[in-house]
Amino acid sequence: MLPFLALGGMCGAAAWSRFKRPVDEDEDISSTVQASLSPTEPPIADSLRIDMIRLELGFGLLGLAGGENPQLAEQIKILRKTIAAEMGFILPSVRIQDNLQLDSDRYSLKIKEIEVGSGEVRPNRLLVMNSKGGMPDLPGEETKEPAFGIQAMWIDVGLREKATFKNYTVVDPASVIVTHLSELVRENLADLLTYAEMQKLLDEIPRDQQKLVSDLIPSQISLNAVQRVMQGLLSERISIRDISAILESIQEGCGQGIRSVSLLTSHVRTRLCRQISAAYTGSNGYIPLITLSSEWEALLHDSIVGPPDDRQLAIAPSKLNEFIVRLKVVLDQAAAMGEAPVLIVGGSIRVAVHAILERLRLATPVLAQTEIAPRAKIKTIATIS
């Protein structure tokens, strides 16, 4: 007993002495640092991450994203599957979050943290549009559909049957937002195809086609150049789902000594002529074409300057304005005929003409003559003279 009592007394004295001694400054700093690194606080590196796609909602729209019926989340899942099937590219996850700085019924769509579009919806109402044009003949709040700018009206839910009877298009608020998101995403697919996403696409190619990838990259072309070719296709809404055919076309172009990304993209587009022609064939079974007169073809061709990979259009402003005016007149006439035409030009000026339409925010596709499949049915509906 005596040895244990002595040992216990010594431990008790030491503990009392330690308790009475002031805390060392170094130990205090250490404990503060330990507290600051608590696992409950997210790492600072998290603040550097960028959301590829983000949908911000005002307070009044939060019910569309949560609760018992999260309509937005379900429709976004369907959208991602649809774009994957159509374009051959899996969208990054869409982050949905609240933003109290927005008006209650407003939403904002951001890609890489930069706003690309916004709009307003009425969460407890329905959006009605007249497919024949004009404002629907119903009581409600006049507005414009945010994705396409069509005249529309917000009506009470109780008027759904009346709107359907009049053959109006009836859309719920969540579908309005997702439709707007779909259009903005399609316009910015090229920006979403990052280097990492490109690598992921190549890694997911079937095993029996991996030899093509290993033979092509990096011995004949870099991964970055392949990414830029794919971005060039996506920027004009050409699907990259048939990635094997695209890689074969790139390999063929490299074998012919083509090194310019722009020329490689044109070569790939020519090899995808069947796919492109099928995409622009209308319900009538033909591709409606708008052509250029020989004078405009020659003028635009002579105005192209610069190296092969950076060709620019250098044309007198007066002539450019004249071309734009005549182009808009022809496009308006085609729209009045109910046609969704394709502008067909010579391969040497296709990129320059597409750049003109892009600046004017016109969605009319511009194709080179070699991008129309030989067996495709075509119909020339107008000529820009």
C-alpha positions in Angstrom: 0.0 0.0 0.0 2.8 2.4 0.9 4.4 2.4 -2.6 1.1 3.1 -4.3 0.2 5.9 -1.9 3.5 7.5 -2.5 3.2 7.2 -6.3 -0.4 8.6 -6.2 0.7 11.6 -4.1 3.5 12.4 -6.5 1.1 12.3 -9.5 -1.4 14.5 -7.6 1.3 17.1 -6.8 2.5 17.2 -10.4 -1.1 17.7 -11.7 -1.7 20.5 -9.2 1.5 22.2 -10.2 0.6 21.9 -13.9 -2.9 23.3 -13.2 -1.5 26.4 -11.4 1.1 27.2 -14.1 0.1 29.8 -16.8 -0.5 28.5 -20.3 2.5 28.8 -22.5 2.1 31.2 -25.4 3.3 28.7 -28.0 0.7 26.2 -26.7 -2.0 28.8 -27.0 -1.1 29.6 -30.6 -1.1 25.9 -31.4 -4.5 25.4 -30.0 -5.8 28.4 -32.0 -4.4 27.0 -35.2 -5.9 23.6 -34.4 -9.3 25.3 -33.9 -9.0 27.3 -37.2 -8.3 24.0 -39.0 -11.5 22.4 -37.6 -13.0 20.0 -40.1 -16.3 21.9 -39.9 -14.8 24.8 -41.8 -14.4 24.2 -45.6 -10.9 24.5 -47.1 -10.0 27.9 -48.6 -9.4 26.0 -51.9 -13.1 25.4 -52.2 -13.6 29.1 -52.9 -11.5 28.8 -56.1 -13.7 26.2 -57.7 -15.9 27.5 -60.6 -19.4 26.1 -61.3 -19.6 25.2 -65.0 -23.3 25.7 -65.1 -25.3 27.5 -62.4 -29.0 28.4 -62.1 -29.7 31.0 -59.5 -33.3 31.5 -58.3 -35.1 34.4 -56.6 -36.8 33.6 -53.4 -40.2 33.1 -55.0 -39.0 30.4 -57.3 -37.3 28.1 -54.7 -40.4 26.0 -54.6 -39.7 24.8 -58.2 -36.4 23.4 -57.0 -37.3 21.8 -53.7 -40.2 20.4 -51.7 -42.2 17.3 -52.6 -42.2 18.0 -56.3 -38.7 19.3 -57.5 -39.7 19.9 -61.1 -36.5 21.7 -62.1 -34.2 18.9 -60.9 -36.2 16.3 -62.8 -36.4 18.3 -66.0 -32.7 19.1 -65.9 -31.9 15.4 -65.7 -34.0 14.8 -68.8 -32.2 17.8 -70.5 -28.8 16.3 -69.8 -29.8 12.9 -71.3 -31.3 14.6 -74.4 -28.2 16.7 -75.1 -26.0 13.6 -74.6 -28.0 11.7 -77.1 -28.2 14.6 -79.6 -24.7 16.2 -79.3 -22.6 13.4 -78.0 -21.5 15.4 -75.0 -22.5 14.9 -71.3 -23.2 18.3 -69.7 -21.6 19.0 -66.3 -23.9 19.0 -63.4 -26.1 22.0 -63.1 -25.9 23.7 -59.7 -29.2 25.2 -58.4 -28.9 27.8 -55.7 -30.9 30.7 -54.3 -29.8 34.3 -54.8 -31.6 36.8 -52.5 -30.2 39.7 -54.6 -32.5 38.7 -57.5 -36.1 39.8 -57.6 -38.5 37.2 -56.2 -39.7 35.8 -59.5 -36.4 36.2 -61.4 -33.7 33.6 -62.4 -30.2 33.9 -63.7 -28.3 31.4 -65.8 -24.5 31.4 -65.5 -21.8 29.5 -67.4 -18.4 29.5 -65.7 -19.8 32.1 -63.3 -20.7 34.6 -66.1 -24.3 35.4 -66.7 -25.4 34.3 -70.2 -29.2 34.9 -69.7 -32.0 35.7 -67.3 -35.7 36.0 -67.1 -38.8 36.1 -65.0 -41.5 33.4 -64.5 -44.7 33.4 -62.4 -44.5 30.3 -60.2 -48.3 29.8 -59.8 -49.3 30.5 -63.4 -48.9 29.1 -66.9 -47.3 30.6 -69.9 -49.4 30.5 -73.0 -48.2 31.1 -76.6 -50.1 31.3 -79.9 -48.4 29.1 -82.5 -49.9 31.2 -85.3 -48.2 34.4 -83.9 -49.6 37.3 -82.0 -50.8 37.6 -78.4 -53.1 34.9 -77.1 -56.7 35.9 -76.7 -57.0 35.2 -73.0 -57.0 37.4 -69.8 -53.6 37.5 -68.2 -50.2 39.3 -68.0 -48.6 40.0 -71.3 -44.9 39.0 -71.6 -42.3 37.5 -73.9 -41.1 33.9 -73.8 -37.5 34.3 -72.5 -35.7 31.7 -74.8 -37.0 32.9 -78.2 -38.7 36.2 -77.5 -42.1 35.1 -78.7 -45.2 37.0 -77.6 -46.8 35.2 -74.7 -49.1 35.6 -71.7 -49.1 34.4 -68.1 -52.6 33.0 -67.2 -54.2 31.5 -64.2 -54.0 27.7 -63.9 -57.8 27.5 -64.2 -57.6 28.7 -67.8 -55.5 25.7 -69.0 -58.5 23.9 -70.6 -59.6 27.0 -72.4 -56.1 27.7 -73.7 -55.8 24.0 -74.9 -59.2 24.3 -76.6 -57.8 27.3 -78.6 -54.8 25.2 -79.6 -52.4 27.5 -77.7 -49.1 26.1 -76.4 -49.3 25.9 -72.6 -46.0 25.7 -70.6 -45.4 25.5 -66.8 -42.9 27.8 -65.2 -40.2 25.0 -64.6 -40.4 24.1 -68.3 -39.9 27.8 -69.3 -36.7 27.9 -67.3 -35.4 24.6 -68.6 -36.1 25.6 -72.2 -34.2 28.8 -71.7 -31.4 26.8 -70.1 -31.3 24.3 -73.0 -30.9 27.1 -75.6 -28.2 28.9 -73.7 -26.3 25.6 -73.1 -26.5 24.7 -76.8 -25.1 28.1 -77.7 -22.2 27.6 -75.3 -21.3 23.9 -75.7 -17.9 24.8 -77.1 -17.0 26.6 -73.8 -18.2 23.6 -71.8 -15.9 21.2 -73.6 -12.8 21.7 -71.5 -9.5 19.9 -71.8 -10.5 17.6 -69.0 -13.9 16.8 -70.6 -12.2 16.1 -73.9 -9.9 13.7 -72.2 -12.8 12.0 -70.6 -14.6 11.6 -73.9 -11.5 9.9 -75.4 -11.2 7.6 -72.4 -14.8 6.4 -72.8 -14.3 5.4 -76.5 -15.0 1.6 -76.9 -11.9 -0.5 -76.3 -11.8 -1.8 -79.9 -11.3 1.8 -81.1 -8.7 2.9 -78.6 -6.0 2.0 -81.1 -7.2 4.9 -83.2 -6.7 7.3 -80.3 -3.2 6.0 -79.5 -2.1 6.2 -83.1 -3.4 9.8 -83.5 -2.6 11.5 -80.2 0.0 12.8 -79.6 2.1 11.5 -82.5 0.1 13.2 -85.2 -1.8 15.9 -83.4 -2.1 17.2 -79.8 -5.1 16.7 -77.6 -5.5 20.5 -77.4 -5.9 20.6 -81.3 -8.5 17.8 -81.2 -10.3 19.7 -78.5 -10.4 22.9 -80.7 -11.7 20.9 -83.7 -14.5 19.5 -81.5 -15.3 23.0 -80.1 -15.5 24.3 -83.7 -18.1 21.6 -84.5 -20.1 22.2 -81.3 -20.1 26.0 -81.8 -22.2 25.5 -84.9 -24.4 22.8 -83.2 -22.9 19.8 -85.1 -23.0 16.7 -83.0 -19.8 15.0 -82.0 -21.5 11.7 -81.0 -19.9 9.9 -83.9 -16.5 10.6 -82.3 -14.8 7.7 -84.1 -15.7 9.1 -87.5 -14.4 12.5 -86.4 -11.1 11.1 -85.2 -10.7 9.2 -88.5 -11.3 12.4 -90.4 -8.7 14.2 -88.4 -6.2 11.4 -88.9 -6.9 11.5 -92.7 -6.4 15.3 -92.7 -3.1 15.0 -90.8 -2.0 12.4 -93.3 -2.6 15.0 -96.1 -0.4 17.4 -94.3 -3.2 19.6 -92.9 -2.0 21.2 -89.6 -4.3 24.2 -89.4 -7.2 23.7 -86.9 -9.5 25.7 -89.1 -8.7 23.6 -92.2 -9.0 20.4 -90.2 -12.4 21.4 -89.0 -13.5 22.1 -92.5 -12.2 18.7 -93.6 -14.1 17.0 -90.8 -17.3 18.8 -91.7 -17.0 17.6 -95.3 -16.6 14.0 -94.1 -19.7 14.5 -91.9 -21.8 15.6 -94.9 -24.4 12.8 -94.5 -24.9 13.7 -90.8 -25.1 17.4 -91.5 -27.5 17.0 -94.4 -29.8 14.8 -92.3 -29.8 17.4 -89.5 -31.0 20.2 -91.8 -33.5 18.2 -93.9 -37.0 19.5 -93.1 -40.3 17.7 -92.6 -40.9 18.1 -96.4 -38.0 15.8 -97.1 -35.6 18.4 -98.5 -33.0 21.0 -97.4 -34.2 24.5 -98.1 -31.3 26.5 -99.5 -30.5 30.2 -99.9 -27.6 30.7 -102.4 -25.4 33.7 -103.2 -25.1 35.2 -106.6 -21.8 34.8 -108.5 -21.1 38.5 -107.9 -21.4 38.2 -104.1 -19.4 35.0 -104.1 -16.5 36.6 -106.0 -16.6 39.8 -103.9 -16.5 37.9 -100.6 -13.8 35.5 -101.9 -11.6 38.4 -103.0 -12.1 40.1 -99.5 -10.6 37.2 -97.5 -7.1 38.0 -96.2 -4.7 36.5 -93.7 -3.0 33.1 -93.1 -4.9 29.8 -93.5 -5.6 29.4 -89.7 -6.8 33.0 -89.2 -8.6 34.1 -92.3 -10.4 37.5 -92.0 -13.0 39.3 -94.0 -11.8 42.7 -95.2 -14.6 44.3 -97.1 -15.8 47.9 -97.5 -18.4 48.8 -94.8 -20.9 50.0 -97.4 -20.7 46.7 -99.2 -21.0 44.7 -96.0 -24.1 46.7 -95.0 -25.6 46.1 -98.4 -25.0 42.4 -98.0 -26.6 42.3 -94.5 -29.7 44.2 -95.7 -30.2 41.8 -98.6 -29.6 38.8 -96.4 -32.2 39.9 -93.9 -34.8 40.5 -96.6 -34.3 37.0 -98.0 -34.4 35.4 -94.5 -37.6 37.3 -93.7 -39.2 36.0 -97.0 -38.1 32.5 -96.1 -39.7 32.8 -92.6 -42.9 34.0 -94.2 -42.9 30.9 -96.3 -42.5 28.7 -93.2 -39.0 27.6 -94.1 -36.0 27.2 -91.9 -33.3 27.6 -94.7 -29.6 26.9 -94.9 -27.3 29.5 -96.5 -24.9 27.6 -98.8 -21.7 29.3 -100.0 -18.3 28.3 -101.3 -15.9 26.6 -98.9 -13.4 29.4 -99.0 -15.8 32.0 -97.6 -18.0 29.8 -95.3 -16.2 30.7 -92.1 -16.3 34.5 -92.9 -20.0 34.4 -93.8 -20.8 32.5 -90.7 -19.0 35.1 -88.6 -21.3 37.8 -90.2 -24.4 35.9 -89.2 -23.0 35.2 -85.7 -22.5 38.9 -85.1 -26.0 39.6 -86.2 -27.2 36.9 -83.8 -28.9 35.0 -86.7 -29.4 31.3 -86.2 -29.3 30.4 -89.9 -26.7 27.7 -90.6 -24.0 28.4 -93.1 -22.8 25.3 -95.1 -20.2 24.9 -97.7 -21.2 23.2 -101.0 -19.1 20.2 -100.1 -21.1 19.7 -96.8 -24.3 18.7 -98.7 -24.4 14.9 -99.2 -24.6 13.9 -102.8 -27.9 12.1 -102.3 -29.5 14.7 -100.2 -32.7 16.4 -101.6 -32.3 20.1 -101.9 -34.6 23.0 -102.9 -33.3 26.5 -103.6 -35.9 28.9 -102.2 -34.1 32.2 -102.7 -30.9 33.8 -104.0 -29.1 36.8 -102.5 -28.3 39.0 -105.6 
